[in-house]
Amino acid sequence: MKNTIFKGCGVAVVTPMRADGSIDLKKYADFIDELIEKGVDAIIVNGTTGESATLSDEEQYNIICCAKDVIKHRVPLIAGAGSNNTHHAARLALNARNAGADAILSVTPYYNKANESGLLEHYSFVTKYCQLPTIVYNVPSRTGMDIQPETFLKLAENPFICAVKEASGNVAKSERILSLCGGKIDVYSGNDELTVPLLSIGSKGVISVAANIVPKEMTELCSLYFEGKTLEASRKQTTLLSLIDALFSDINPIPVKAALNMLGYDFGPCRLPLGIMNEDKKEKLFRVLEHHGLV
């Protein structure tokens, strides 16, 4: 039986940037410290929400070092380390290990994608190179590739693959993964709105975008479920739905970064090719933040 990397609410952390697009590591450290003080169970850096696609290898390394310094072993640090170039993915994973990450989040190869044998070899190469606990990130809406439950059973034989971040939006598929893999790998929800549904079939928690805005609430949602208070957890899930919807009203992480700016964090713009929200969407997002008593 493999060790569970974390249980509960992990935050896919937004990367704060200055007006010129450079990373503000001081604000980053302060924000991570605040998230931990508010009770989150894991910190995930250099993910989609952190704009990893436009971060250099050096920037990603510096971000992990910064996070490691502020976390001080209070919660697990998980670093995004994925690429459609297997050797580059392995270098990113080794950099994550050298910078002090406890585990990696490795997205499936995108654009060129992979057949099943290539996918298995890809993850075998990456994990042998870095020898860190690995969460496979399945997000077909972005990558054009959707790992099937039967393939997860084969991936589960890899001693370093401990979990999947399942972001296909298909609860039945997650159910099949859990049924087939028989405890060999954990499942985390990659969709905030499906946190309770996936907890109800045996997932270990969520890797959350919304927790950048409502860390206490997302963490409490998971805690309530684990305490057997399923009705309370379900009510909290439905209460948060309008906020979650607003945070995905444009391409992630455009809305969540805009929301943080509205809350006074001054996290700056997203890097191109991510543009700014139009005024109508921004106004709707602000009204939802008002409705939830956040501004």
C-alpha positions, -999 to +999 in steps of 0.1 A: +000+000+000+014+034-010+014+063+013-013+090+008+004+123-001-023+144+015-060+142+026-084+171+023-079+204+005-048+211-015-045+246-031-034+251-067-017+284-059-019+315-081+015+330-090+016+368-081+033+389-107+044+425-109+031+449-137+061+439-158+052+402-156+081+393-132+072+370-102+068+386-068+083+359-045+077+380-014+039+382-020+040+345-030+056+335+004+032+357+023+002+342+005+013+306+010+018+313+047-017+328+049-032+297+032-015+274+057-026+295+086-062+292+073-059+254+075-053+240+040-038+205+038-014+208+009+003+234-013+005+228-051+028+252-070+037+255-107+003+241-118-021+253-144-035+279-119+001+290-113+007+297-150+033+270-153+030+270-191+047+305-192+072+300-164+108+293-172+126+263-156+145+287-134+114+305-123+097+272-115+128+261-094+128+295-075+091+292-068+095+257-053+125+269-032+104+299-020+074+277-011+097+252+007+112+279+028+079+293+040+061+259+045+087+245+068+072+210+066+038+221+079+020+206+049+031+187+019+046+207-010+036+194-044+052+208-075+039+207-111+065+191-133+049+181-166+057+184-203+049+167-236+087+162-239+096+133-216+132+144-210+121+179-202+094+165-178+121+144-161+144+175-157+115+195-142+108+166-118+144+164-108+146+201-103+115+198-081+132+172-060+164+193-057+143+223-047+127+204-019+093+193-032+076+164-014+058+151-045+052+161-081+020+167-102+027+155-137+003+163-165-002+139-193+017+147-225-003+172-245-005+181-282+016+151-294-002+131-267+007+094-264-006+059-270-008+037-239+026+021-242+042+056-247+023+070-217+035+041-195+071+046-206+068+084-202+058+081-165+083+052-159+111+075-172+100+106-153+095+088-120+127+068-121+146+100-128+132+120-099+121+092-075+094+113-060+058+104-052+038+113-083+002+125-089-008+119-125-028+149-138-056+139-162-072+170-177-084+161-212-100+195-219-066+210-220-044+182-232-065+164-257-057+131-240-079+112-216-064+083-196-088+054-193-094+035-161-078+004-174-046+024-181-046+037-145-045+001-134-013-003-153+001+030-141-007+019-105+020-008-108+046+020-109+058+023-073+061+061-075+026+068-089+005+074-058-025+092-071-044+109-099-058+144-101-089+135-121-102+166-140-123+150-167-154+160-149-167+125-151-177+111-117-185+076-131-150+074-145-134+082-111-156+055-096-142+030-122-106+041-114-112+035-077-130+002-083-103-011-107-072+000-088-084-013-055-065+011-033-033+011-053-037+048-062-056+076-046-079+100-065-082+137-060-109+158-076-095+183-101-129+201-102-140+222-072-177+216-080-172+178-078-154+177-044-182+161-024-194+138-052-159+124-055-154+122-017-186+102-016-170+074-038-137+074-020-115+102-032-089+116-008-097+153-014-094+181-039-067+201-057-086+234-056-086+267-074-114+281-052-093+276-021-072+306-032-102+327-024-120+306+003-094+284+018-112+279+051-145+270+034-130+245+010-109+229+038-140+227+061-160+211+033-135+182+032-133+180+070-170+179+074-172+150+050-144+131+067-162+136+101-193+119+087-212+152+084-221+145+048-253+167+047-234+197+061-206+191+035-231+188+007-248+220+018-215+238+018-207+225-016-239+238-031-235+272-012-201+276-029-213+267-063-220+302-076-185+313-065-169+282-082-188+289-114-177+325-114-140+315-109-143+294-141-163+320-161-131+325-182-100+305-188-083+295-156-065+313-139-078+345-154-109+348-131-092+336-099-063+361-104-088+389-111-107+379-079-076+381-058-069+415-072-104+426-063-097+413-028-067+436-026-039+412-030-024+430-061-013+398-078-009+416-112-019+404-146-016+370-162+011+364-187+002+362-224-014+345-241-039+348-212-056+382-215-078+402-192-115+395-185-140+417-203-158+442-182-191+423-182-175+391-167-155+412-142-186+429-130-204+395-126-174+381-107-174+411-084-211+407-077-205+371-068-177+380-044-200+406-029-228+380-025-204+357-006-193+386+017-157+386+004-156+423-008 
